[in-house]
Amino acid sequence: GERRESRRVGGRGVGGVKGEGRVECRHVEARSAEQALEEARRAGTVGADAGQRYAWEGGHGMVPRPRGLEAFFDELISQIDSKVILATHRLGYKIPNDMLKRLIDRYEDKIIAVNFSQAEASYVIDMHDAFGHQVKIYSGGTQWAITNMGFGGYGFNSSETNVMPNTGMAVVEAFRRGDVAIAVEAHSQMLRLSRLFDILLPATPRPMKTLLQLLGLPGGRPRTPYLTP
């Protein structure tokens, strides 16, 4: 079933990467802290170094009230032992920066990073000012990679790097050594791939798996209801 497959894929990822770099697991967006906790514990059983924890997905476009959202994270984070990456993802709302700051202060021994996927400049600036000195900040997607690193962010993660891993690494490595022109050129190439992803959306697996097939790389086919073009 799905749980066995999740453990199998996670175990292979840990087995192939452990020792070469940090292994992080991501769970699906959860409708409750109980469901999120089950996913988190599942990731812990395969030996991942950290787990990305998404915000509450209430369904039907529901935007949770701040008190309820913070209680969701408290219930989840207080019961898991692994390191945590908080993700403010595309759920129709952003986790407020003051809430992220409180959670980071409260669980400073657990929260190691924040990954933002939807933002505007003011949100990113306030994020770095509030807790950039405490945790690593990643942009979850290619668009904000250069801006995030310009403010001191650690890097970015995106599905596009499954298709162009070397170019994705070139963005970060060139920027860190001060070769801004090379970083911008690599970033431009990644953004063009992102635009292709946008055309093939909805859902990341559809464009990613389609392109991997065209390139003759492993990746399989998306599952219904997502279909390749």
Salt bridges, closest charged atoms under 4 A:
GLU5 OE2 - ARG223 NH2 2.34
GLU24 OE2 - ARG22 NH2 2.49
GLU29 OE2 - HIS89 NE2 3.82
GLU38 OE2 - ARG3 NH2 2.40
GLU38 OE2 - ARG42 NH2 3.87
GLU39 OE1 - ARG42 NH1 3.64
ASP49 OD1 - LYS18 NZ 2.60
GLU70 OE1 - ARG102 NH2 2.66
GLU70 OE2 - ARG106 NH2 2.79
ASP74 OD1 - ARG106 NH1 2.76
ASP98 OD2 - ARG102 NH1 3.74
ASP105 OD1 - LYS101 NZ 3.30
GLU120 OE1 - LYS94 NZ 3.47
ASP179 OD2 - ARG177 NE 2.49
